[in-house]
Amino acid sequence: MKKEYILVKANGLVAEMTRFNVQTKDLQGANAIVEEYINNNAAVHQVLVQRGIVIGN
């Protein structure tokens, strides 16, 4: 499986996690939503690295 495919799927997962949490946590404002996205992105990245999947530099 190509890394680009995994990256696209990971980005989709981050986006869906963010969408879900914005609704369930009733996040308001750009800062709260951006912070949620950053946290989700870091979490997904951490899991990928733990599983031996390193994408990017």
Residue pairs with C-beta under 8 A, 6 or more apart in sequence:
3 53
3 55
6 48
6 53
6 55
7 55
7 56
10 44
10 45
10 48
10 55
13 44
14 37
14 40
14 41
14 44
15 37
17 40
17 43
17 44
18 33
18 36
18 37
18 40
21 27
21 36
21 40
22 33
22 36
25 36
27 33
27 36
48 54
48 55
